[in-house]
Amino acid sequence: MKQVERDLLILLHEDRYNEQQIQYAVKQISDMLTVVETMDYLCNVMEVADCNRNRVTSKRTILKKVFARREHKPFEFIIHKN
């Protein structure tokens, strides 16, 4: 998988961690975000509630369309299943 360039802001106490520990923590956080930011993961943990059509769905095609829209439809909600 391609390595992603991202900016992370991590607040740490300077005297508790050395440079190697900080780099390890940043790599772990980046790896976790890489897993969470995939469409497969989002389809498993998110669903769309469309009050206009009285339906709730977690189909991949519907989620892609909803995420791609610049303006969201009224009474259409993206819900985290947690």
N, C-alpha and C positions, 0 to 999 in steps of 0.2 A: 504494500500500500504506500502511496506517495506521502512523504512527510509534509505536513502543513505548517506554513509559517503563520504564527499568531502572536499577538501581544498579550502577555499575562501580567497582571499586577498581583504580586504575592507579598504580603506583609509578614515579616519575620523579625524576631529579636536578633540583632547582629551577633551578640556574644554567645548564642546558643548553637548556631549552626556554622559549619565550615562550608567552603565553596562546593565541595563534592556532594555534600548532603543537599544543598540547595539545588544543584543541577539534577540530582536524582529525583527530588520532589517535583521539579518542573517537568521532567520527562514523564513521570507518572500521571500528573494532571493532564498533560497533553495527550497521552495515550487514552485516558478515560474520555476526554472530550471527542477524540477521533471516533470512538465506538458510539457515543451518544448522538453524534451529529449525522448519522446515516439515516436514509429514508426508511430502511427496514426497521430500525429501532423506533423511529417516530411512529410508524404504522402500528407497532405493537403497543405503544404506550399512550397514543392520542386517538381521539375520535371527534367527529364533527356532528354536532347537534343542529339540525336545520329545523327551526320551529315553523317555517313557512310550509314545509312539506311533511311535517310531523315524522321525521326519521332521524335515527342516530346510526352513523356508519363509521367504520374504520377501514374502509376499502382504500387501497393504495392510490388508485386513480383519482378518487374524490379528494383525498388529502393533498395530493400533488397540486390539483387545481386550486384548492383553497389557499395553500401556502404561496402559490405563484401570483395570486391576485394582488393588485396594488391597493384596491379598495374592497373591503369586505362587505358582503351583503348584510342588510339589516336582519337581525334575529337569527344569525348563523354563528354558532359558537364553536371554538376549538377547545376541547376539554381534555385535560390530562386524566387518565384513568386512575391515577393514584388517589 
